[in-house]
């Protein structure tokens, strides 16, 4: 078994300490951070996701696998983000109301920090009112909403509407993402940007800031 298979297997069993140690070992062996993320951690989580869908595992098993994933991400963070980049802008991020999934959101946050953004993480189950208040408090350039459920992605429209009502809408960009979210959904709710994964989200955030700077 390769070290990536070990990481995947530990994650599936929810063994957080072993997952973290195996990630550290892979890094020591010179395996790339992106390979560890995709071939180890996300591969393991995808297997759990499939079993969850087929009712072969239940919420507690998925929850402990998610904890193991978060533990495995810790040693990976400094390798995924580049250091010494000056602050590019202010980002407010959260998982929308009713939704407790935070792994993808945490990855987006990590990648954006790596690009030099100051990221204010509101956590999970975030109401549109909280998004608006944080956008005002932190003078946000970009508001990022994550959703993993078809039943909660509609909350993103409430965030767009609340930002319009607050008068902040035209002063910032709204980015949406998460497994069920699509570009056409993004357009249909009046958000500005859809990104399919964390790395594209960070690149799109940089592009937005650069285009604003050019037109200023
Ligand atoms: Co949930 N769950 N879950 N779950 N869960 C899914 C999402 C599901 C697809 C499983 C399935 O049926 N196959 C399904 C949703 C079905 C649907 O609506 N279409 C589902 C369900 C049904 C549920 C519950 C309703 C189950 C129940 O209670 N009966 C329940 C809902 C709870 C709630 O939120 N109110 C529930 C609960 C949970 C746990 C709490 C047990 C746990 C979450 C723990 C946690 O996050 N701390 C959990 C998990 C872990 C999953 C799966 C297995 C994995 C999700 C994950 O973290 N993936 C998931 C099945 C799957 O995805 N295979 C499933 C890894 C992560 C890196 O990917 O989050 O997609 P992802 O992020 C990606 C991109 O989407 C993107 O970047 C990341 C990659 O680079 N991205 C963005 C994400 N946010 C972005 C924002 C952006 C841009 C890109 O810009 C702002």
py3Dmol code that shows the C-alpha trace and the ligand (Angstrom):
import py3Dmol

protein = """\
ATOM      1  CA  UNK A   1       0.000   0.000   0.000  1.00  0.00           C
ATOM      2  CA  UNK A   2       1.274   3.494  -0.829  1.00  0.00           C
ATOM      3  CA  UNK A   3       1.387   6.273   1.724  1.00  0.00           C
ATOM      4  CA  UNK A   4      -1.571   7.912  -0.069  1.00  0.00           C
ATOM      5  CA  UNK A   5      -3.589   4.699   0.379  1.00  0.00           C
ATOM      6  CA  UNK A   6      -2.640   4.740   4.082  1.00  0.00           C
ATOM      7  CA  UNK A   7      -3.897   8.322   4.441  1.00  0.00           C
ATOM      8  CA  UNK A   8      -7.147   7.422   2.685  1.00  0.00           C
ATOM      9  CA  UNK A   9      -7.607   4.290   4.829  1.00  0.00           C
ATOM     10  CA  UNK A  10      -6.931   6.101   8.136  1.00  0.00           C
ATOM     11  CA  UNK A  11      -9.337   8.873   7.152  1.00  0.00           C
ATOM     12  CA  UNK A  12     -12.081   6.377   6.283  1.00  0.00           C
ATOM     13  CA  UNK A  13     -11.666   4.788   9.721  1.00  0.00           C
ATOM     14  CA  UNK A  14     -11.839   8.242  11.333  1.00  0.00           C
ATOM     15  CA  UNK A  15      -8.396   7.851  12.908  1.00  0.00           C
ATOM     16  CA  UNK A  16      -7.433  11.520  13.162  1.00  0.00           C
ATOM     17  CA  UNK A  17      -3.991  11.149  14.795  1.00  0.00           C
ATOM     18  CA  UNK A  18      -2.890   8.452  12.349  1.00  0.00           C
ATOM     19  CA  UNK A  19      -4.214  10.475   9.382  1.00  0.00           C
ATOM     20  CA  UNK A  20      -2.220  13.517  10.518  1.00  0.00           C
ATOM     21  CA  UNK A  21       0.917  11.411  11.132  1.00  0.00           C
ATOM     22  CA  UNK A  22       0.628   9.756   7.708  1.00  0.00           C
ATOM     23  CA  UNK A  23       0.297  13.171   6.036  1.00  0.00           C
ATOM     24  CA  UNK A  24       3.432  14.325   7.892  1.00  0.00           C
ATOM     25  CA  UNK A  25       5.258  11.166   6.795  1.00  0.00           C
ATOM     26  CA  UNK A  26       4.216  11.693   3.156  1.00  0.00           C
ATOM     27  CA  UNK A  27       5.504  15.276   3.285  1.00  0.00           C
ATOM     28  CA  UNK A  28       8.816  14.034   4.737  1.00  0.00           C
ATOM     29  CA  UNK A  29       9.036  11.538   1.884  1.00  0.00           C
ATOM     30  CA  UNK A  30       8.677  14.399  -0.587  1.00  0.00           C
ATOM     31  CA  UNK A  31       5.131  13.686  -1.798  1.00  0.00           C
ATOM     32  CA  UNK A  32       3.554  16.918  -3.130  1.00  0.00           C
ATOM     33  CA  UNK A  33       0.894  18.662  -1.017  1.00  0.00           C
ATOM     34  CA  UNK A  34      -1.606  18.656  -3.910  1.00  0.00           C
ATOM     35  CA  UNK A  35      -1.113  14.891  -4.404  1.00  0.00           C
ATOM     36  CA  UNK A  36      -1.631  14.271  -0.683  1.00  0.00           C
ATOM     37  CA  UNK A  37      -4.789  16.379  -0.713  1.00  0.00           C
ATOM     38  CA  UNK A  38      -6.295  14.829  -3.839  1.00  0.00           C
ATOM     39  CA  UNK A  39      -4.902  11.281  -3.793  1.00  0.00           C
ATOM     40  CA  UNK A  40      -5.062  10.735  -0.016  1.00  0.00           C
ATOM     41  CA  UNK A  41      -7.484  12.951   1.906  1.00  0.00           C
ATOM     42  CA  UNK A  42     -10.081  13.732  -0.766  1.00  0.00           C
ATOM     43  CA  UNK A  43      -9.888  10.195  -2.177  1.00  0.00           C
ATOM     44  CA  UNK A  44     -10.726   8.810   1.285  1.00  0.00           C
ATOM     45  CA  UNK A  45     -13.541  11.291   1.781  1.00  0.00           C
ATOM     46  CA  UNK A  46     -15.011  10.411  -1.632  1.00  0.00           C
ATOM     47  CA  UNK A  47     -15.121   6.719  -0.660  1.00  0.00           C
ATOM     48  CA  UNK A  48     -16.894   7.627   2.579  1.00  0.00           C
ATOM     49  CA  UNK A  49     -19.261   9.857   0.581  1.00  0.00           C
ATOM     50  CA  UNK A  50     -20.192   6.962  -1.705  1.00  0.00           C
ATOM     51  CA  UNK A  51     -20.805   4.641   1.259  1.00  0.00           C
ATOM     52  CA  UNK A  52     -22.892   7.352   2.938  1.00  0.00           C
ATOM     53  CA  UNK A  53     -25.019   7.640  -0.188  1.00  0.00           C
ATOM     54  CA  UNK A  54     -25.575   3.864  -0.295  1.00  0.00           C
ATOM     55  CA  UNK A  55     -26.418   3.781   3.434  1.00  0.00           C
ATOM     56  CA  UNK A  56     -23.366   1.635   4.145  1.00  0.00           C
ATOM     57  CA  UNK A  57     -22.139   4.156   6.738  1.00  0.00           C
ATOM     58  CA  UNK A  58     -24.079   6.738   8.762  1.00  0.00           C
ATOM     59  CA  UNK A  59     -23.634  10.302  10.061  1.00  0.00           C
ATOM     60  CA  UNK A  60     -21.329   9.407  13.039  1.00  0.00           C
ATOM     61  CA  UNK A  61     -18.842   7.598  10.760  1.00  0.00           C
ATOM     62  CA  UNK A  62     -18.894  10.493   8.285  1.00  0.00           C
ATOM     63  CA  UNK A  63     -18.416  12.968  11.101  1.00  0.00           C
ATOM     64  CA  UNK A  64     -15.337  11.228  12.483  1.00  0.00           C
ATOM     65  CA  UNK A  65     -13.950  10.890   8.947  1.00  0.00           C
ATOM     66  CA  UNK A  66     -14.459  14.656   8.548  1.00  0.00           C
ATOM     67  CA  UNK A  67     -12.550  15.250  11.804  1.00  0.00           C
ATOM     68  CA  UNK A  68      -9.733  13.073  10.494  1.00  0.00           C
ATOM     69  CA  UNK A  69      -9.748  15.089   7.265  1.00  0.00           C
ATOM     70  CA  UNK A  70      -9.448  18.353   9.190  1.00  0.00           C
ATOM     71  CA  UNK A  71      -6.578  16.843  11.266  1.00  0.00           C
ATOM     72  CA  UNK A  72      -4.836  15.769   8.045  1.00  0.00           C
ATOM     73  CA  UNK A  73      -5.214  19.257   6.568  1.00  0.00           C
ATOM     74  CA  UNK A  74      -3.289  20.887   9.450  1.00  0.00           C
ATOM     75  CA  UNK A  75       0.248  19.807   8.462  1.00  0.00           C
ATOM     76  CA  UNK A  76      -0.666  20.362   4.817  1.00  0.00           C
ATOM     77  CA  UNK A  77      -1.678  24.004   5.232  1.00  0.00           C
ATOM     78  CA  UNK A  78       1.803  25.611   5.147  1.00  0.00           C
ATOM     79  CA  UNK A  79       2.569  23.624   1.998  1.00  0.00           C
ATOM     80  CA  UNK A  80      -0.645  24.564   0.205  1.00  0.00           C
ATOM     81  CA  UNK A  81      -0.314  28.259   0.889  1.00  0.00           C
ATOM     82  CA  UNK A  82       2.637  30.379  -0.146  1.00  0.00           C
ATOM     83  CA  UNK A  83       4.050  32.707   2.495  1.00  0.00           C
ATOM     84  CA  UNK A  84       5.104  36.306   2.546  1.00  0.00           C
ATOM     85  CA  UNK A  85       2.383  37.641   0.241  1.00  0.00           C
ATOM     86  CA  UNK A  86       1.048  41.089   1.182  1.00  0.00           C
ATOM     87  CA  UNK A  87      -2.667  41.559   1.967  1.00  0.00           C
ATOM     88  CA  UNK A  88      -4.618  41.609  -1.267  1.00  0.00           C
ATOM     89  CA  UNK A  89      -8.030  42.391   0.158  1.00  0.00           C
ATOM     90  CA  UNK A  90     -10.682  41.460   2.680  1.00  0.00           C
ATOM     91  CA  UNK A  91     -12.785  38.315   2.313  1.00  0.00           C
ATOM     92  CA  UNK A  92     -15.756  37.168   4.396  1.00  0.00           C
ATOM     93  CA  UNK A  93     -16.521  33.448   4.114  1.00  0.00           C
ATOM     94  CA  UNK A  94     -19.088  31.092   5.585  1.00  0.00           C
ATOM     95  CA  UNK A  95     -21.280  28.062   4.991  1.00  0.00           C
ATOM     96  CA  UNK A  96     -24.866  29.213   4.513  1.00  0.00           C
ATOM     97  CA  UNK A  97     -27.733  28.901   6.965  1.00  0.00           C
ATOM     98  CA  UNK A  98     -28.891  25.347   7.678  1.00  0.00           C
ATOM     99  CA  UNK A  99     -25.687  23.800   6.359  1.00  0.00           C
ATOM    100  CA  UNK A 100     -23.001  22.308   8.605  1.00  0.00           C
ATOM    101  CA  UNK A 101     -20.485  21.157   5.981  1.00  0.00           C
ATOM    102  CA  UNK A 102     -17.226  23.041   6.446  1.00  0.00           C
ATOM    103  CA  UNK A 103     -14.350  21.062   4.917  1.00  0.00           C
ATOM    104  CA  UNK A 104     -14.603  22.619   1.436  1.00  0.00           C
ATOM    105  CA  UNK A 105     -15.120  26.068   2.949  1.00  0.00           C
ATOM    106  CA  UNK A 106     -11.996  25.587   5.101  1.00  0.00           C
ATOM    107  CA  UNK A 107     -10.006  24.664   1.989  1.00  0.00           C
ATOM    108  CA  UNK A 108     -11.205  27.760   0.147  1.00  0.00           C
ATOM    109  CA  UNK A 109     -10.208  29.859   3.164  1.00  0.00           C
ATOM    110  CA  UNK A 110      -6.772  28.245   3.260  1.00  0.00           C
ATOM    111  CA  UNK A 111      -6.121  28.824  -0.450  1.00  0.00           C
ATOM    112  CA  UNK A 112      -7.262  32.449  -0.231  1.00  0.00           C
ATOM    113  CA  UNK A 113      -5.000  33.077   2.753  1.00  0.00           C
ATOM    114  CA  UNK A 114      -2.238  31.602   0.645  1.00  0.00           C
ATOM    115  CA  UNK A 115      -2.902  34.243  -2.004  1.00  0.00           C
ATOM    116  CA  UNK A 116      -2.537  36.959   0.610  1.00  0.00           C
ATOM    117  CA  UNK A 117      -6.178  37.716   1.452  1.00  0.00           C
ATOM    118  CA  UNK A 118      -7.288  38.609   4.955  1.00  0.00           C
ATOM    119  CA  UNK A 119     -10.055  36.016   5.446  1.00  0.00           C
ATOM    120  CA  UNK A 120     -12.801  36.371   8.072  1.00  0.00           C
ATOM    121  CA  UNK A 121     -14.357  32.952   8.626  1.00  0.00           C
ATOM    122  CA  UNK A 122     -17.934  33.074   9.956  1.00  0.00           C
ATOM    123  CA  UNK A 123     -18.133  29.278  10.320  1.00  0.00           C
ATOM    124  CA  UNK A 124     -21.180  27.200   9.419  1.00  0.00           C
ATOM    125  CA  UNK A 125     -24.958  27.805   9.511  1.00  0.00           C
ATOM    126  CA  UNK A 126     -24.434  31.491   8.759  1.00  0.00           C
ATOM    127  CA  UNK A 127     -27.540  33.645   8.255  1.00  0.00           C
ATOM    128  CA  UNK A 128     -27.700  36.289   5.533  1.00  0.00           C
ATOM    129  CA  UNK A 129     -27.828  38.926   8.287  1.00  0.00           C
ATOM    130  CA  UNK A 130     -24.481  37.695   9.659  1.00  0.00           C
ATOM    131  CA  UNK A 131     -22.935  37.813   6.176  1.00  0.00           C
ATOM    132  CA  UNK A 132     -24.113  41.412   5.787  1.00  0.00           C
ATOM    133  CA  UNK A 133     -22.896  42.498   9.234  1.00  0.00           C
ATOM    134  CA  UNK A 134     -19.479  40.924   8.684  1.00  0.00           C
ATOM    135  CA  UNK A 135     -19.183  42.407   5.180  1.00  0.00           C
ATOM    136  CA  UNK A 136     -19.795  45.843   6.701  1.00  0.00           C
ATOM    137  CA  UNK A 137     -17.547  45.302   9.747  1.00  0.00           C
ATOM    138  CA  UNK A 138     -14.585  43.976   7.750  1.00  0.00           C
ATOM    139  CA  UNK A 139     -15.093  46.214   4.697  1.00  0.00           C
ATOM    140  CA  UNK A 140     -15.195  43.097   2.538  1.00  0.00           C
ATOM    141  CA  UNK A 141     -14.082  43.076  -1.078  1.00  0.00           C
ATOM    142  CA  UNK A 142     -15.517  39.592  -1.590  1.00  0.00           C
ATOM    143  CA  UNK A 143     -18.258  37.647   0.223  1.00  0.00           C
ATOM    144  CA  UNK A 144     -17.887  33.874  -0.206  1.00  0.00           C
ATOM    145  CA  UNK A 145     -20.781  31.471   0.391  1.00  0.00           C
ATOM    146  CA  UNK A 146     -20.385  27.702   0.507  1.00  0.00           C
ATOM    147  CA  UNK A 147     -23.224  25.123   0.429  1.00  0.00           C
ATOM    148  CA  UNK A 148     -23.161  21.331   0.128  1.00  0.00           C
ATOM    149  CA  UNK A 149     -26.883  20.604   0.175  1.00  0.00           C
ATOM    150  CA  UNK A 150     -29.422  21.182  -2.576  1.00  0.00           C
ATOM    151  CA  UNK A 151     -31.778  22.289   0.203  1.00  0.00           C
ATOM    152  CA  UNK A 152     -29.417  25.018   1.490  1.00  0.00           C
ATOM    153  CA  UNK A 153     -27.891  26.368  -1.719  1.00  0.00           C
ATOM    154  CA  UNK A 154     -31.044  28.471  -2.146  1.00  0.00           C
ATOM    155  CA  UNK A 155     -29.921  30.403   0.970  1.00  0.00           C
ATOM    156  CA  UNK A 156     -27.285  31.983  -1.256  1.00  0.00           C
ATOM    157  CA  UNK A 157     -30.037  33.954  -2.969  1.00  0.00           C
ATOM    158  CA  UNK A 158     -31.050  35.342   0.451  1.00  0.00           C
ATOM    159  CA  UNK A 159     -27.461  36.487   1.002  1.00  0.00           C
ATOM    160  CA  UNK A 160     -27.456  38.273  -2.382  1.00  0.00           C
ATOM    161  CA  UNK A 161     -30.811  39.910  -1.595  1.00  0.00           C
ATOM    162  CA  UNK A 162     -29.715  40.937   1.917  1.00  0.00           C
ATOM    163  CA  UNK A 163     -26.532  42.508   0.537  1.00  0.00           C
ATOM    164  CA  UNK A 164     -28.649  44.428  -2.000  1.00  0.00           C
ATOM    165  CA  UNK A 165     -30.993  45.663   0.738  1.00  0.00           C
ATOM    166  CA  UNK A 166     -28.031  46.768   2.883  1.00  0.00           C
ATOM    167  CA  UNK A 167     -26.629  48.977   0.116  1.00  0.00           C
ATOM    168  CA  UNK A 168     -23.349  47.014   0.101  1.00  0.00           C
ATOM    169  CA  UNK A 169     -24.054  44.949  -3.033  1.00  0.00           C
ATOM    170  CA  UNK A 170     -22.244  47.201  -5.510  1.00  0.00           C
ATOM    171  CA  UNK A 171     -19.181  47.602  -3.304  1.00  0.00           C
ATOM    172  CA  UNK A 172     -18.173  43.935  -3.300  1.00  0.00           C
ATOM    173  CA  UNK A 173     -18.159  40.709  -5.291  1.00  0.00           C
ATOM    174  CA  UNK A 174     -20.193  37.661  -4.273  1.00  0.00           C
ATOM    175  CA  UNK A 175     -18.632  34.242  -4.873  1.00  0.00           C
ATOM    176  CA  UNK A 176     -20.534  30.961  -4.503  1.00  0.00           C
ATOM    177  CA  UNK A 177     -19.401  27.332  -4.510  1.00  0.00           C
ATOM    178  CA  UNK A 178     -19.920  23.837  -3.141  1.00  0.00           C
ATOM    179  CA  UNK A 179     -20.729  20.493  -4.739  1.00  0.00           C
ATOM    180  CA  UNK A 180     -24.340  21.179  -5.889  1.00  0.00           C
ATOM    181  CA  UNK A 181     -23.637  24.760  -7.028  1.00  0.00           C
ATOM    182  CA  UNK A 182     -23.171  25.533 -10.735  1.00  0.00           C
ATOM    183  CA  UNK A 183     -22.299  28.533 -12.841  1.00  0.00           C
ATOM    184  CA  UNK A 184     -25.864  28.814 -14.123  1.00  0.00           C
ATOM    185  CA  UNK A 185     -27.186  28.727 -10.538  1.00  0.00           C
ATOM    186  CA  UNK A 186     -24.712  31.486  -9.667  1.00  0.00           C
ATOM    187  CA  UNK A 187     -26.011  33.638 -12.511  1.00  0.00           C
ATOM    188  CA  UNK A 188     -29.662  32.871 -11.700  1.00  0.00           C
ATOM    189  CA  UNK A 189     -29.351  34.243  -8.148  1.00  0.00           C
ATOM    190  CA  UNK A 190     -27.395  37.343  -9.177  1.00  0.00           C
ATOM    191  CA  UNK A 191     -24.055  36.348  -7.620  1.00  0.00           C
ATOM    192  CA  UNK A 192     -20.858  37.352  -9.443  1.00  0.00           C
ATOM    193  CA  UNK A 193     -18.586  34.314  -9.412  1.00  0.00           C
ATOM    194  CA  UNK A 194     -18.833  30.554  -9.283  1.00  0.00           C
ATOM    195  CA  UNK A 195     -15.753  28.442  -8.576  1.00  0.00           C
ATOM    196  CA  UNK A 196     -15.741  24.647  -8.731  1.00  0.00           C
ATOM    197  CA  UNK A 197     -12.841  24.124  -6.314  1.00  0.00           C
ATOM    198  CA  UNK A 198     -10.724  25.881  -3.728  1.00  0.00           C
ATOM    199  CA  UNK A 199      -7.740  26.627  -5.950  1.00  0.00           C
ATOM    200  CA  UNK A 200      -9.962  28.189  -8.677  1.00  0.00           C
ATOM    201  CA  UNK A 201     -11.779  30.171  -5.979  1.00  0.00           C
ATOM    202  CA  UNK A 202      -8.498  31.727  -4.843  1.00  0.00           C
ATOM    203  CA  UNK A 203      -7.455  32.473  -8.444  1.00  0.00           C
ATOM    204  CA  UNK A 204     -10.856  34.031  -9.183  1.00  0.00           C
ATOM    205  CA  UNK A 205     -10.568  36.206  -6.062  1.00  0.00           C
ATOM    206  CA  UNK A 206      -7.186  37.513  -7.238  1.00  0.00           C
ATOM    207  CA  UNK A 207      -8.617  38.222 -10.708  1.00  0.00           C
ATOM    208  CA  UNK A 208     -11.507  40.224  -9.198  1.00  0.00           C
ATOM    209  CA  UNK A 209      -9.204  42.387  -7.088  1.00  0.00           C
ATOM    210  CA  UNK A 210      -6.858  42.952 -10.035  1.00  0.00           C
ATOM    211  CA  UNK A 211      -9.690  43.953 -12.369  1.00  0.00           C
ATOM    212  CA  UNK A 212     -11.034  46.434  -9.769  1.00  0.00           C
ATOM    213  CA  UNK A 213      -7.525  47.907  -9.358  1.00  0.00           C
ATOM    214  CA  UNK A 214      -7.166  48.304 -13.144  1.00  0.00           C
ATOM    215  CA  UNK A 215     -10.520  50.058 -13.578  1.00  0.00           C
ATOM    216  CA  UNK A 216      -9.905  52.411 -10.590  1.00  0.00           C
TER     217      UNK A 216
END
"""
ligand_1 = """\
91
LIG
Co -23.264 15.470 4.371
N -24.120 15.295 2.629
N -25.018 15.552 5.216
N -22.248 15.396 6.021
N -21.692 14.943 3.354
C -23.174 15.255 1.439
C -22.910 16.674 0.930
C -24.006 14.366 0.418
C -23.687 14.657 -1.064
C -23.812 12.880 0.785
C -24.538 11.934 -0.150
O -25.717 11.749 -0.044
N -23.811 11.351 -1.073
C -25.478 14.741 0.822
C -26.076 15.952 0.102
C -27.133 15.580 -0.911
C -27.633 16.797 -1.589
O -28.174 17.695 -1.012
N -27.416 16.831 -2.885
C -25.323 14.987 2.316
C -26.386 14.912 3.249
C -27.726 14.463 2.694
C -26.220 15.230 4.612
C -27.286 15.221 5.724
C -28.655 15.804 5.344
C -27.400 13.756 6.207
C -28.436 13.490 7.272
O -28.375 14.016 8.336
N -29.390 12.664 6.884
C -26.618 16.051 6.844
C -26.930 17.541 6.731
C -26.374 18.321 7.899
C -26.452 19.810 7.636
O -25.563 20.346 7.005
N -27.508 20.443 8.092
C -25.177 15.808 6.538
C -24.182 15.797 7.512
C -22.845 15.588 7.266
C -21.794 15.501 8.392
C -22.037 16.517 9.516
C -21.845 14.111 8.942
C -20.459 15.700 7.568
C -19.952 17.153 7.528
C -18.828 17.401 8.500
C -18.093 18.657 8.208
O -18.114 19.243 7.120
N -17.404 19.109 9.242
C -20.892 15.327 6.141
C -19.980 15.021 5.073
C -18.509 14.958 5.450
C -20.415 14.793 3.754
C -19.604 14.269 2.535
C -19.373 12.778 2.753
C -18.269 14.941 2.259
C -18.315 16.468 2.099
C -16.899 16.983 2.056
O -16.405 17.519 3.048
N -16.197 16.769 0.921
C -20.593 14.584 1.330
C -20.495 13.573 0.188
C -19.426 13.962 -0.810
O -19.160 15.125 -1.058
N -18.809 12.964 -1.401
C -21.895 14.801 2.018
C -14.781 17.146 0.757
C -14.682 18.657 0.415
C -13.225 19.022 0.169
O -15.402 18.879 -0.781
O -17.108 20.378 0.358
O -17.419 19.679 -2.068
P -16.526 20.016 -0.934
O -15.661 21.314 -1.365
C -15.048 21.379 -2.622
C -15.883 22.129 -3.681
O -17.273 21.922 -3.551
C -15.426 23.551 -3.539
O -14.067 23.466 -3.065
C -13.813 22.200 -2.447
C -12.671 21.469 -3.155
O -11.601 22.218 -3.481
N -16.140 24.473 -2.667
C -16.156 25.805 -2.975
C -16.777 24.311 -1.517
N -17.238 25.464 -1.049
C -16.862 26.421 -1.933
C -17.062 27.815 -1.933
C -16.535 28.541 -3.008
C -15.850 27.914 -4.035
C -15.635 26.541 -4.040
O -16.656 29.869 -3.119
C -17.242 30.604 -2.116
"""
view = py3Dmol.view(width=600, height=400)
view.addModel(protein, "pdb")
view.setStyle({"model": 0}, {"cartoon": {"style": "trace"}})
view.addModel(ligand_1, "xyz")
view.setStyle({"model": 1}, {"stick": {}})
view.zoomTo()
view.show()
